[in-house]
Amino acid sequence: MLNPIEGEIFCIDKPLRMTSFAAVKKVRAVLRTHLKTRQVKVGHAGTLDPLATGVLLLCTGHATKRIDELQAGVKEYIADLRLGATTPSYDLETEVDETYEWRHIDRPLIDRVLHEQFTGSIEQVPPSFSACKIDGKPAYKLARKGQDVEIRPKTLVIDEIEVLKCGMPEEPTLQIRVVCSKGTYIRALARDIGVALGSGAHLTALRRTRVGDVSVDKCLTLEQLVEKLDNETYVSPEQAAAERLERERIENRERAARQKAERQAAKQTKQHCAAPPKRTSQIK
């Protein structure tokens, strides 16, 4: 029996071209129907771009309080890059704006650059086409209007980075696996790798394969999750509220009992310390 009001965490494999918010909206609509209330909180623990697929954690009810904790988990990505060309968004959302020479790039150069410049703690400037706030507005809204966007670099950690496939010298393609900290923009990483290789690069595909302990093979597709939710039984909002109230009452009683015991222990200690020493009789 599911209890979305108290809190559930659903792990989905986000489909291509769907926004993270659209996934949230879909699950929230299904839960509202089954619970017969609009008072259902649903949020996600870490945005995935529309052109990315993979692990997306959806939290409901009181479990939304765990979003920051879940977002802090280490993430793993599989990224496909095309070298020799850049786009304003650093992925396929926008058209190629510049092309560069790439035939000087070989596998030893790639391995050396990744090891020396993209391992450990690094500085990264987030993409202009991102949700970073500029004067309270998402940067991507300003970028899509053609406005200049200046974003400060952020410190992040790349725990692991390795080449999975290399198309050189026949074609300028590269597939890498990246294990990184919260806040890493793989699109920006593609941009920076291109520059470090003396060329340019942009992302052509991205898949998040792990968030914390949740790997993509443990996730349901959105369609599978919706089907699962349609066949579940639920704790009603009224029952969930009553159960939470009872738990809080029990916790409050236990807390009050502990505090009383601590006060009594402190009082006894104080009385013992303040008591005058016993006088011993002297035999004359």
Phi and psi in degrees as a GROMACS rama.xvg file:
@    title "Ramachandran Plot"
@    xaxis  label "Phi"
@    yaxis  label "Psi"
@TYPE xy
-87.719  148.09  LEU-2
-129.84  74.1721  ASN-3
-63.1037  -24.9592  PRO-4
-71.5734  -47.157  ILE-5
-66.3866  -39.1689  GLU-6
138.735  127.179  GLY-7
-131.926  154.123  GLU-8
-122.215  119.133  ILE-9
-107.928  136.596  PHE-10
-110.983  115.679  CYS-11
-120.117  157.834  ILE-12
-98.0701  97.3474  ASP-13
-61.7725  132.3  LYS-14
-76.8861  160.575  PRO-15
-63.3136  139.761  LEU-16
75.9271  -2.06472  ARG-17
-91.7368  136.45  MET-18
-76.7812  157.674  THR-19
-62.6104  -37.3763  SER-20
-66.2239  -35.4723  PHE-21
-63.9608  -36.6456  ALA-22
-65.6615  -42.7747  ALA-23
-59.6767  -47.0716  VAL-24
-60.7819  -40.4625  LYS-25
-64.5885  -47.177  LYS-26
-66.6785  -39.9144  VAL-27
-61.7122  -40.7947  ARG-28
-63.3341  -41.7812  ALA-29
-63.9528  -44.3255  VAL-30
-67.1003  -38.5654  LEU-31
-59.8558  -38.6247  ARG-32
-64.8563  -45.4279  THR-33
-75.7486  -32.2163  HIS-34
-89.2569  -9.73872  LEU-35
57.8775  41.6715  LYS-36
-154.807  149.914  THR-37
-89.7603  -6.79703  ARG-38
-85.823  65.9532  GLN-39
-125.456  116.579  VAL-40
-88.4142  131.543  LYS-41
-139.028  134.742  VAL-42
-145.346  167.963  GLY-43
-115.251  153.257  HIS-44
-104.503  69.4258  ALA-45
116.27  109.099  GLY-46
-64.4702  138.175  THR-47
-112.904  131.155  LEU-48
-59.3148  153.78  ASP-49
-55.0503  -34.2011  PRO-50
-86.4616  7.82035  LEU-51
-109.716  153.288  ALA-52
-122.884  171.714  THR-53
117.072  -158.307  GLY-54
-63.426  123.11  VAL-55
-135.364  121.527  LEU-56
-94.6944  125.822  LEU-57
-111.125  125.859  LEU-58
-112.265  142.352  CYS-59
-121.52  160.098  THR-60
51.8071  -136.018  GLY-61
-68.9318  -14.5177  HIS-62
-70.1209  -14.3172  ALA-63
-64.2796  -19.4966  THR-64
-69.0513  -13.0732  LYS-65
-94.2529  2.1506  ARG-66
-58.1442  -46.0127  ILE-67
-60.5606  -41.0956  ASP-68
-62.4672  -44.3282  GLU-69
-69.7227  -38.0801  LEU-70
-62.8722  -28.4744  GLN-71
-73.6459  -9.82533  ALA-72
-66.1582  150.778  GLY-73
-64.4246  142.293  VAL-74
-118.944  147.522  LYS-75
-122.235  136.969  GLU-76
-131.514  150.752  TYR-77
-113.513  120.154  ILE-78
-123.259  135.433  ALA-79
-104.197  128.208  ASP-80
-117.84  147.882  LEU-81
-114.225  122.019  ARG-82
-88.6763  157.879  LEU-83
87.6291  5.21157  GLY-84
-155.722  146.657  ALA-85
-125.712  160.341  THR-86
-132.689  155.932  THR-87
-58.5434  -31.9477  PRO-88
-93.6225  -4.90396  SER-89
69.5589  11.9683  TYR-90
-146.21  -160.234  ASP-91
-88.6258  6.9035  LEU-92
-64.787  -31.8172  GLU-93
-122.955  163.026  THR-94
-77.7901  158.394  GLU-95
-60.3818  131.418  VAL-96
-112.062  -20.7634  ASP-97
-145.683  146.435  GLU-98
-120.475  153.504  THR-99
-140.283  160.91  TYR-100
-69.892  140.775  GLU-101
-134.88  -6.56453  TRP-102
-71.6806  -10.3983  ARG-103
-81.381  -8.7121  HIS-104
-85.2298  129.934  ILE-105
-131.646  174.922  ASP-106
-62.2935  -43.541  ARG-107
-58.97  -39.5156  PRO-108
-64.1127  -42.892  LEU-109
-61.5291  -48.2453  ILE-110
-60.121  -42.173  ASP-111
-66.7288  -44.5831  ARG-112
-63.6056  -44.8857  VAL-113
-62.4988  -41.877  LEU-114
-69.7281  -43.6182  HIS-115
-81.8221  -32.0863  GLU-116
-113.641  -14.0232  GLN-117
-131.636  36.6493  PHE-118
-130.282  135.043  THR-119
88.5216  -151.122  GLY-120
-79.1149  126.44  SER-121
-135.701  162.64  ILE-122
-100.902  135.363  GLU-123
-138.704  132.837  GLN-124
-90.8438  117.371  VAL-125
-59.4077  155.809  PRO-126
-65.4133  150.605  PRO-127
-63.3786  -35.2271  SER-128
-86.1003  71.7606  PHE-129
-146.985  173.805  SER-130
-87.0815  4.21398  ALA-131
-56.8614  139.593  CYS-132
-88.2799  133.161  LYS-133
-120.94  110.496  ILE-134
52.4553  40.1566  ASP-135
83.7664  -0.875283  GLY-136
-114.82  140.495  LYS-137
-59.0472  135.297  PRO-138
-58.6296  -36.134  ALA-139
-64.5041  -29.6001  TYR-140
-67.6407  -37.2819  LYS-141
-71.7968  -41.4703  LEU-142
-63.9715  -38.5835  ALA-143
-70.1327  -17.6568  ARG-144
-89.9185  1.95165  LYS-145
83.1909  10.3035  GLY-146
-82.4659  147.282  GLN-147
-70.3871  135.147  ASP-148
-123.79  125.197  VAL-149
-114.642  117.291  GLU-150
-119.758  135.204  ILE-151
-72.6646  146.032  ARG-152
-66.408  152.003  PRO-153
-121.922  148.446  LYS-154
-89.7798  131.068  THR-155
-143.211  174.885  LEU-156
-125.271  128.237  VAL-157
-102.877  107.833  ILE-158
-76.3272  -41.1343  ASP-159
-144.656  144.225  GLU-160
-150.128  128.95  ILE-161
-147.47  153.234  GLU-162
-84.8581  128.322  VAL-163
-98.5867  -39.7173  LEU-164
-142.391  144.503  LYS-165
-136.673  119.967  CYS-166
-84.0693  -13.6848  GLY-167
-65.8619  145.135  MET-168
-92.6332  0.543927  PRO-169
-70.2186  -44.7973  GLU-170
-144.318  151.064  GLU-171
-83.866  60.8773  PRO-172
-121.3  152.102  THR-173
-151.581  134.06  LEU-174
-119.606  129.018  GLN-175
-128.399  155.505  ILE-176
-109.685  131.79  ARG-177
-127.786  129.065  VAL-178
-113.621  120.853  VAL-179
-147.373  172.587  CYS-180
-85.7445  171.125  SER-181
-55.8272  142.514  LYS-182
91.8895  -0.855699  GLY-183
-78.5584  127.861  THR-184
-99.539  112.005  TYR-185
-67.9999  -29.4679  ILE-186
-61.5055  -43.7588  ARG-187
-68.0252  -33.7333  ALA-188
-62.9933  -41.1492  LEU-189
-61.1337  -44.4938  ALA-190
-56.4226  -48.6022  ARG-191
-70.2426  -34.813  ASP-192
-63.8501  -42.2683  ILE-193
-58.5955  -44.8903  GLY-194
-63.9543  -44.1113  VAL-195
-64.1616  -25.5231  ALA-196
-88.4413  4.77685  LEU-197
73.182  31.975  GLY-198
-147.058  -143.494  SER-199
-141.028  166.105  GLY-200
-160.899  155.286  ALA-201
-146.632  162.41  HIS-202
-82.9919  133.273  LEU-203
-110.577  -17.9084  THR-204
-161.838  148.361  ALA-205
-146.577  133.65  LEU-206
-135.126  123.373  ARG-207
-88.1756  116.997  ARG-208
-100.923  -11.0541  THR-209
-158.959  141.864  ARG-210
-132.042  112.581  VAL-211
60.3764  -123.271  GLY-212
-93.4313  0.871953  ASP-213
-96.4912  115.022  VAL-214
-99.9139  160.515  SER-215
-64.4243  -25.4622  VAL-216
-72.4393  -10.1163  ASP-217
-95.6463  0.071288  LYS-218
-94.8498  153.234  CYS-219
-97.0601  153.162  LEU-220
-70.4418  163.277  THR-221
-62.1739  -38.7495  LEU-222
-63.3638  -40.6533  GLU-223
-65.5801  -39.0572  GLN-224
-65.7512  -43.6895  LEU-225
-61.2721  -42.2263  VAL-226
-63.1277  -41.1413  GLU-227
-62.2738  -44.3298  LYS-228
-65.4019  -34.1381  LEU-229
-69.5208  -19.2715  ASP-230
-110.31  9.94523  ASN-231
-91.4763  162.596  GLU-232
-105.587  153.973  THR-233
-129.805  147.513  TYR-234
-76.7401  126.682  VAL-235
-67.1982  155.899  SER-236
-56.4498  -37.8817  PRO-237
-66.166  -43.9021  GLU-238
-66.9802  -40.0825  GLN-239
-61.3837  -42.091  ALA-240
-66.0738  -41.0872  ALA-241
-65.3329  -41.8688  ALA-242
-65.6475  -40.15  GLU-243
-65.6177  -41.6836  ARG-244
-61.2051  -42.0089  LEU-245
-65.4894  -41.3022  GLU-246
-61.8892  -41.8373  ARG-247
-64.8387  -38.0201  GLU-248
-62.8856  -44.8097  ARG-249
-63.426  -44.4829  ILE-250
-62.3497  -39.8714  GLU-251
-65.0565  -41.2827  ASN-252
-64.4615  -43.1378  ARG-253
-65.1596  -39.2262  GLU-254
-65.0114  -43.3827  ARG-255
-63.3136  -38.7013  ALA-256
-66.0049  -41.197  ALA-257
-64.4665  -42.7171  ARG-258
-64.6144  -38.7508  GLN-259
-63.314  -43.5845  LYS-260
-63.8079  -39.556  ALA-261
-65.8579  -39.3051  GLU-262
-65.1753  -42.8587  ARG-263
-64.1909  -40.5935  GLN-264
-65.1147  -40.7765  ALA-265
-65.6207  -38.189  ALA-266
-65.5144  -43.2009  LYS-267
-64.7589  -39.753  GLN-268
-63.6016  -42.0983  THR-269
-64.3968  -43.5255  LYS-270
-63.6924  -38.6263  GLN-271
-65.9144  -41.0252  HIS-272
-69.7727  -31.764  CYS-273
-84.8338  -14.7218  ALA-274
-65.3938  136.053  ALA-275
-68.506  148.245  PRO-276
-64.8031  146.179  PRO-277
-69.6891  135.989  LYS-278
-85.4736  134.799  ARG-279
-99.1538  138.029  THR-280
-76.3283  142.742  SER-281
-104.694  135.708  GLN-282
-92.5458  119.456  ILE-283
